[in-house]
Amino acid sequence: MKITEKWAFRTYTQRIIQTLHGFFGRILFWFAITFVVYVGITAEQLQKLHFSTQWWWADFYKITSMFLPGVLVSFFIYFLVVYLPEKRKRQIIKENFRKFYQEIKLELLYNIVFASQKGGRNDISAETKTMDQLMTVGGFRTVFEGGREGDEGWYAFRNYIAHNECEFQEIVFSLIMLAKQIDFILHNYLITDSSTFNYFKRLEILLQNIAHAGSGYDQEKQLSGFLYGTFSGWEPIAGYRGYDPIEKIIQSI
């Protein structure tokens, strides 16, 4: 099996496990199970179908008829007092995070375009149509892939920020803001999937390392590698994945 096929299979398997975990972990699922059991037991008692003729039924029905209604009421109170407010809170945090990332991404793309222009590219501009194109992984890849000279493709951006502290720090500042937002998510948003949590933690550490490394060739290489990999969907093992990994992970939480 090829590396890309193994990667795809592992991703698909993890997605199934995460879906099942989320399904069986939902309070509504267990409320439905309890309700169905209670209705079934009540119907059995009223209709005298099968189990009600067994010697153990009377004691079983007495216990469950006292216990299950209390469980259903508890579920209902929990749903109103805890579940709905918490769900609303999670939706607000997630939506704010999604919008925040879109704003940070757009700001970074503006900086990339301006740095590329200063690096020698005269075939791109920061007009609305171009920026909308760059917000997609396919559009970003089309604009920045290829090129052999220092003022072409992605090289124009890399060569310029490697020797210009001001532009480098502007990009780093945006990444610091993103790292702080990720830290907020990790401390205020319950992430049950370990792979998602680990991804955010690794991303936070990576952004902090970039922010504190300073400018220079090695630092530029790490910074530009992160930006190109994220905005073009490039991954060394899987190649071009067709999506922004940060956007996808935000959507999954």
Secondary structure, 3 states (H helix, E strand, C coil): CCHHHHHHHHHHHHHHHHHHHHHHCCHHHHHHHHHHHHHHHHHHHHHCCCHHHCCCHHHHHHHHHHHHHHHHHHHHHHHHHHHHHHHHHHHHHHHHHHHHHHHHHHHHHHHHHHHHHHCCCCCCCCCHHHHHHHCCHHHHHHHHCCCCCCCCCCHHHHHHHCCCHHHHHHHHHHHHHHHHHHHHHHHHCCCCCHHHHHHHHHHHHHHHHHHHHCCCHHHHHHHHHHHHHHHHCEECCCEECCCCHHHHHHHHC
